[in-house]
Amino acid sequence: MDSDLRVAGWLTTRQAAEELGVSPAYVYRLVHLQLLFPRRFAGRRLYRVEDIRQYQATHPRLGRLRVS
């Protein structure tokens, strides 16, 4: 259901998580820590693509760390 919503320049929580290579729970944690600021639309949180890419650029290893 989350992936049904498409708004140009914006990502849903699930899409933002996929873009960052993390879980949706991690994205919610970033919101709680006030590192991301979503907008509410149609009952969902939307994140600006620029904000997600900027966060990704400042954390280049995000989503790539794996415990062996």
ZAFIVEX-633373 format. One line per 2 residues: number of its first residue (from 1); their letters; for each residue x, y, z of N, C-alpha, C, O. Coordinates in steps of 0.02 Angstrom, whole numbers, plus 50000, padded with zeros to 5 digits. Atoms other than C-alpha are relative to their C-alpha. Last residue first. Example, Ala and Ser with C-alpha at 12.3 -4.5 7.8 and 13.67 -1.06 7.14 Angstrom:
2	SA	49958:49941:49997:50684:49947:50357:49961:50055:50037:49986:50110:50045 ~ 50045:49941:50000:50615:49775:50390:50045:50060:50000:50097:50059:50033
# end
This chain:
68	SV	49981:50065:50030:51505:49459:50471:49992:49944:50049:50007:49886:50032 ~ 49962:50039:49951:51409:49612:50529:50014:49932:49970:49969:49899:49945
66	RL	50027:50066:49987:51358:49721:50383:50044:49965:50051:50105:49970:50048 ~ 49966:50035:49945:51384:49906:50355:49964:49933:50013:49904:49932:50022
64	RG	49948:50044:50028:51327:49963:50183:50036:49960:50054:50074:49914:50039 ~ 50031:50055:50037:51161:50044:50230:50050:49951:49971:50030:49902:49940
62	LR	50066:50018:49975:51246:50207:50279:49970:49944:49956:49970:49950:49895 ~ 49997:50072:49985:51429:50207:50223:49932:49974:50026:49926:49915:50042
60	PH	49990:50044:50059:51411:50374:50132:50001:49926:50015:49988:49886:49969 ~ 49991:50065:49968:51333:50468:50279:50011:49947:49946:49968:49904:49935
58	TA	49962:49987:49939:51342:50652:50228:50013:49936:50039:50052:49937:50087 ~ 49934:49974:50018:51293:50608:50049:50043:50012:50062:50104:50005:50060
56	QY	49961:50056:50027:51148:50498:50110:50072:50023:49983:50119:49987:49994 ~ 49983:50042:49943:51080:50640:50216:50045:49943:49978:50094:49926:50012
54	QR	49952:49962:49960:51088:50755:50065:50022:49960:50060:50081:49958:50077 ~ 49935:50002:50034:51006:50624:49955:50053:50038:50038:50112:50018:50038
52	ID	49975:50069:49995:50863:50601:50079:50069:49995:49967:50115:49964:49995 ~ 49981:50012:49930:50839:50789:50098:50030:49930:50008:50079:49921:50043
50	EV	49937:49963:49987:50842:50816:49908:50024:49988:50071:50084:49980:50083 ~ 49945:50038:50030:50711:50679:49883:50067:50034:50015:50116:50001:50030
48	RY	49975:49970:50062:50595:50771:50002:50060:49958:49976:50103:49939:50015 ~ 49933:49971:49991:50518:50652:50127:50023:50029:49934:50015:49998:49881
46	LR	49963:49993:50062:50334:50608:50136:50064:50038:50014:50065:50086:50052 ~ 49943:49954:49995:50246:50541:50289:50036:50000:49932:50049:49947:49903
44	RG	49933:50030:50003:50077:50463:50254:50053:50054:50011:50040:50114:50002 ~ 49989:50047:49945:49896:50501:50296:50068:49967:50001:50079:49920:50038
42	AF	50043:50059:50010:49861:50578:50125:50013:49947:50054:50013:49887:50039 ~ 50043:49993:50058:50007:50699:50149:49962:49934:49992:49992:49880:49991
40	RR	50057:50047:50001:50110:50731:50305:49958:50015:49938:49942:50072:49924 ~ 50064:49965:50002:50279:50814:50282:49945:49947:49998:49956:49892:49973
38	PF	50051:50017:50050:50441:50733:50335:49940:50047:50003:49930:50082:50052 ~ 50062:49964:49985:50584:50817:50428:49948:49986:49947:49943:50022:49897
36	LL	50042:49996:50060:50742:50711:50438:49933:50032:50021:49909:50022:50077 ~ 49951:49997:50053:50880:50728:50569:49966:50001:49931:49996:50021:49882
34	QL	50005:49937:50037:50757:50771:50705:50057:50009:49950:50084:50064:49942 ~ 49939:49964:49982:50809:50622:50814:50004:50069:49966:50053:50105:49975
32	HV	50002:49989:49928:50630:50557:50802:50060:50041:50024:50054:50083:50069 ~ 50051:49948:49989:50636:50581:50613:49997:50017:50074:49995:50075:50093
30	LR	49971:49937:50023:50799:50485:50603:49952:50058:50009:49972:50114:50024 ~ 49953:49978:49948:50719:50348:50709:50034:50066:49981:50044:50109:50023
28	YV	50039:49971:49945:50573:50339:50588:50045:50024:50056:50031:50076:50087 ~ 50023:49935:50025:50699:50313:50446:49958:50034:50054:49966:50094:50066
26	YA	49943:49955:49994:50780:50173:50548:49982:50070:49976:50004:50120:50005 ~ 49993:49983:49929:50610:50090:50570:50059:50048:50010:50055:50092:50052
24	PS	50046:49944:49985:50584:50099:50380:50006:50021:50074:49998:50080:50089 ~ 50069:50020:49989:50739:49988:50364:49957:50062:50010:49982:50116:50027
22	VG	50015:50016:49930:50902:50046:50286:49928:49978:50006:49892:49975:49956 ~ 49974:50068:49986:50979:50056:50112:49990:49980:50072:50030:49942:50099
20	LE	49945:49997:49953:50957:50245:50101:50032:49932:50014:50087:49928:50040 ~ 49949:49954:50027:50851:50240:49943:50062:50002:50045:50118:50005:50020
18	EA	49967:50035:50056:50756:50088:50007:50056:50042:49971:50109:50016:49955 ~ 49960:50053:49971:50719:50177:50171:50038:49961:49947:50097:49946:49955
16	AQ	49941:49968:49970:50661:50332:50079:50047:49948:50030:50108:49953:50023 ~ 49956:49981:50056:50545:50224:49971:50064:50034:50027:50118:50021:50001
14	RT	49971:50061:50029:50472:50141:50126:50048:50017:49943:50102:49988:49939 ~ 49952:50028:49953:50447:50308:50213:50034:49938:49972:50095:49932:49976
12	TL	50033:50026:49941:50365:50383:50059:50054:49972:50047:50113:49969:50029 ~ 49997:50073:49989:50471:50485:49940:49960:49982:50062:49958:50020:50111
10	WG	50011:50023:49932:50447:50660:49868:50002:49925:50003:49986:49891:49954 ~ 49953:49966:49955:50508:50752:49713:49995:49979:50073:50030:50005:50115
8	AV	49936:49980:50029:50356:50701:49609:50042:50039:50051:50018:50086:50082 ~ 50002:49927:50004:50221:50622:49717:50069:50022:49976:50120:50005:50007
6	RL	49944:49971:50037:50186:50436:49698:49989:50076:49996:49939:50099:49970 ~ 49999:49928:50003:50078:50340:49822:50063:50025:49964:50119:50006:49980
4	DS	50050:49976:50048:50052:50156:49783:50002:50075:49991:49983:50100:49938 ~ 49968:49985:50064:50217:50108:49868:49950:50025:49948:49970:50045:49893
2	DM	49957:49942:49995:50142:50121:50042:50028:50020:49932:50036:50079:49919 ~ 50041:49940:50000:50000:50000:50000:50043:50063:50000:50026:50111:49966
# end
